[in-house]
């Protein structure tokens, strides 16, 4: 009786840890994705700014 309760408790605990680990992995992937998107947007803004700058400079000359 006690042994089965202990086994149940241990399996529940390992399941909880496994779920937490999975959630943590998911969370870090989400954070990496957000960083990736932010980097992409920043690069895009810089590129469009450079293109606008170069076109205005060439138009002025």
FIKOL-245236 format. One record per residue: residue number from 1; residue in three letters; x, y negated, z negated of N, C-alpha, C in turn. Coordinates in steps of 0.02 Angstrom, whole numbers, plus 50000, padded with zeros to 5 digits. Layout:
+-----+-----+-------+-------+-------+-------+-------+-------+-------+-------+-------+
!   i !  aa !    nx !    ny !    nz !   cax !   cay !   caz !    cx !    cy !    cz !
+-----+-----+-------+-------+-------+-------+-------+-------+-------+-------+-------+
! NUM ! ALA !     X !     Y !     Z !     X !     Y !     Z !     X !     Y !     Z !
...
+-----+-----+-------+-------+-------+-------+-------+-------+-------+-------+-------+
***
This chain:
+-----+-----+-------+-------+-------+-------+-------+-------+-------+-------+-------+
!   i !  aa !    nx !    ny !    nz !   cax !   cay !   caz !    cx !    cy !    cz !
+-----+-----+-------+-------+-------+-------+-------+-------+-------+-------+-------+
!   1 ! UNK ! 50042 ! 50060 ! 50000 ! 50000 ! 50000 ! 50000 ! 50044 ! 49937 ! 50000 !
!   2 ! UNK ! 50088 ! 49932 ! 49951 ! 50132 ! 49874 ! 49947 ! 50177 ! 49868 ! 50009 !
!   3 ! UNK ! 50200 ! 49926 ! 50032 ! 50245 ! 49927 ! 50090 ! 50210 ! 49900 ! 50152 !
!   4 ! UNK ! 50148 ! 49920 ! 50162 ! 50111 ! 49897 ! 50222 ! 50099 ! 49821 ! 50218 !
!   5 ! UNK ! 50086 ! 49796 ! 50158 ! 50077 ! 49724 ! 50149 ! 50142 ! 49688 ! 50166 !
!   6 ! UNK ! 50198 ! 49716 ! 50142 ! 50264 ! 49686 ! 50154 ! 50279 ! 49686 ! 50229 !
!   7 ! UNK ! 50266 ! 49742 ! 50262 ! 50278 ! 49747 ! 50335 ! 50235 ! 49696 ! 50372 !
!   8 ! UNK ! 50173 ! 49690 ! 50351 ! 50127 ! 49642 ! 50382 ! 50153 ! 49571 ! 50373 !
!   9 ! UNK ! 50176 ! 49557 ! 50313 ! 50203 ! 49490 ! 50297 ! 50264 ! 49474 ! 50340 !
!  10 ! UNK ! 50309 ! 49523 ! 50344 ! 50371 ! 49514 ! 50384 ! 50355 ! 49503 ! 50458 !
!  11 ! UNK ! 50309 ! 49544 ! 50484 ! 50291 ! 49537 ! 50555 ! 50257 ! 49470 ! 50568 !
!  12 ! UNK ! 50215 ! 49449 ! 50521 ! 50182 ! 49384 ! 50528 ! 50233 ! 49328 ! 50527 !
!  13 ! UNK ! 50283 ! 49335 ! 50483 ! 50335 ! 49284 ! 50477 ! 50378 ! 49281 ! 50540 !
!  14 ! UNK ! 50397 ! 49338 ! 50567 ! 50438 ! 49339 ! 50628 ! 50398 ! 49312 ! 50687 !
!  15 ! UNK ! 50333 ! 49327 ! 50687 ! 50290 ! 49300 ! 50740 ! 50288 ! 49224 ! 50737 !
!  16 ! UNK ! 50282 ! 49199 ! 50675 ! 50279 ! 49126 ! 50665 ! 50344 ! 49094 ! 50689 !
!  17 ! UNK ! 50400 ! 49125 ! 50672 ! 50465 ! 49099 ! 50693 ! 50471 ! 49101 ! 50769 !
!  18 ! UNK ! 50448 ! 49156 ! 50798 ! 50451 ! 49163 ! 50871 ! 50410 ! 49109 ! 50905 !
!  19 ! UNK ! 50351 ! 49096 ! 50877 ! 50307 ! 49044 ! 50905 ! 50340 ! 48975 ! 50899 !
!  20 ! UNK ! 50370 ! 48963 ! 50840 ! 50404 ! 48899 ! 50829 ! 50462 ! 48890 ! 50878 !
!  21 ! UNK ! 50500 ! 48944 ! 50888 ! 50556 ! 48941 ! 50935 ! 50531 ! 48926 ! 51005 !
!  22 ! UNK ! 50477 ! 48959 ! 51025 ! 50449 ! 48949 ! 51092 ! 50426 ! 48877 ! 51100 !
!  23 ! UNK ! 50394 ! 48850 ! 51048 ! 50370 ! 48780 ! 51050 ! 50429 ! 48732 ! 51055 !
!  24 ! UNK ! 50482 ! 48749 ! 51017 ! 50542 ! 48706 ! 51018 ! 50574 ! 48705 ! 51087 !
!  25 ! UNK ! 50578 ! 48763 ! 51118 ! 50606 ! 48768 ! 51185 ! 50564 ! 48726 ! 51233 !
!  26 ! UNK ! 50498 ! 48733 ! 51227 ! 50452 ! 48696 ! 51269 ! 50463 ! 48621 ! 51259 !
!  27 ! UNK ! 50470 ! 48600 ! 51196 ! 50479 ! 48530 ! 51180 ! 50543 ! 48502 ! 51210 !
!  28 ! UNK ! 50598 ! 48540 ! 51204 ! 50662 ! 48515 ! 51231 ! 50658 ! 48511 ! 51307 !
!  29 ! UNK ! 50624 ! 48558 ! 51339 ! 50616 ! 48556 ! 51411 ! 50577 ! 48493 ! 51431 !
!  30 ! UNK ! 50525 ! 48478 ! 51391 ! 50485 ! 48418 ! 51404 ! 50528 ! 48356 ! 51399 !
!  31 ! UNK ! 50569 ! 48353 ! 51347 ! 50612 ! 48295 ! 51336 ! 50661 ! 48288 ! 51394 !
!  32 ! UNK ! 50690 ! 48344 ! 51416 ! 50736 ! 48342 ! 51473 ! 50701 ! 48317 ! 51535 !
!  33 ! UNK ! 50639 ! 48339 ! 51545 ! 50601 ! 48318 ! 51603 ! 50588 ! 48242 ! 51601 !
!  34 ! UNK ! 50571 ! 48217 ! 51542 ! 50558 ! 48145 ! 51534 ! 50621 ! 48106 ! 51549 !
!  35 ! UNK ! 50678 ! 48130 ! 51523 ! 50742 ! 48097 ! 51536 ! 50758 ! 48097 ! 51611 !
!  36 ! UNK ! 50745 ! 48155 ! 51643 ! 50757 ! 48162 ! 51715 ! 50714 ! 48111 ! 51753 !
!  37 ! UNK ! 50650 ! 48106 ! 51736 ! 50605 ! 48060 ! 51770 ! 50628 ! 47988 ! 51759 !
!  38 ! UNK ! 50647 ! 47971 ! 51697 ! 50670 ! 47903 ! 51682 ! 50732 ! 47886 ! 51723 !
!  39 ! UNK ! 50779 ! 47934 ! 51728 ! 50839 ! 47923 ! 51768 ! 50821 ! 47912 ! 51841 !
!  40 ! UNK ! 50775 ! 47953 ! 51867 ! 50754 ! 47948 ! 51936 ! 50723 ! 47880 ! 51950 !
!  41 ! UNK ! 50679 ! 47858 ! 51905 ! 50645 ! 47794 ! 51913 ! 50696 ! 47737 ! 51911 !
!  42 ! UNK ! 50743 ! 47741 ! 51864 ! 50795 ! 47690 ! 51859 ! 50836 ! 47685 ! 51923 !
!  43 ! UNK ! 50856 ! 47743 ! 51949 ! 50895 ! 47745 ! 52011 ! 50854 ! 47716 ! 52069 !
!  44 ! UNK ! 50790 ! 47734 ! 52071 ! 50746 ! 47709 ! 52125 ! 50740 ! 47633 ! 52121 !
!  45 ! UNK ! 50731 ! 47607 ! 52061 ! 50725 ! 47534 ! 52052 ! 50790 ! 47500 ! 52073 !
!  46 ! UNK ! 50847 ! 47528 ! 52053 ! 50911 ! 47498 ! 52072 ! 50922 ! 47500 ! 52147 !
!  47 ! UNK ! 50903 ! 47555 ! 52179 ! 50910 ! 47561 ! 52251 ! 50867 ! 47510 ! 52287 !
!  48 ! UNK ! 50804 ! 47505 ! 52267 ! 50758 ! 47458 ! 52300 ! 50783 ! 47386 ! 52289 !
!  49 ! UNK ! 50810 ! 47373 ! 52230 ! 50837 ! 47306 ! 52216 ! 50897 ! 47292 ! 52260 !
!  50 ! UNK ! 50942 ! 47341 ! 52268 ! 51000 ! 47332 ! 52311 ! 50980 ! 47322 ! 52384 !
!  51 ! UNK ! 50931 ! 47360 ! 52406 ! 50907 ! 47354 ! 52475 ! 50877 ! 47285 ! 52487 !
!  52 ! UNK ! 50838 ! 47262 ! 52438 ! 50807 ! 47196 ! 52443 ! 50861 ! 47142 ! 52444 !
!  53 ! UNK ! 50911 ! 47151 ! 52401 ! 50966 ! 47103 ! 52395 ! 51006 ! 47099 ! 52460 !
!  54 ! UNK ! 51023 ! 47158 ! 52487 ! 51063 ! 47160 ! 52548 ! 51023 ! 47132 ! 52607 !
!  55 ! UNK ! 50959 ! 47146 ! 52610 ! 50918 ! 47121 ! 52666 ! 50910 ! 47045 ! 52661 !
!  56 ! UNK ! 50904 ! 47019 ! 52600 ! 50898 ! 46946 ! 52593 ! 50965 ! 46912 ! 52608 !
!  57 ! UNK ! 51020 ! 46946 ! 52591 ! 51086 ! 46918 ! 52606 ! 51099 ! 46917 ! 52681 !
!  58 ! UNK ! 51081 ! 46972 ! 52714 ! 51092 ! 46976 ! 52787 ! 51045 ! 46928 ! 52823 !
!  59 ! UNK ! 50987 ! 46915 ! 52795 ! 50940 ! 46867 ! 52825 ! 50966 ! 46796 ! 52817 !
!  60 ! UNK ! 51001 ! 46783 ! 52763 ! 51027 ! 46716 ! 52749 ! 51086 ! 46700 ! 52795 !
!  61 ! UNK ! 51124 ! 46751 ! 52812 ! 51185 ! 46740 ! 52853 ! 51169 ! 46726 ! 52925 !
+-----+-----+-------+-------+-------+-------+-------+-------+-------+-------+-------+
***
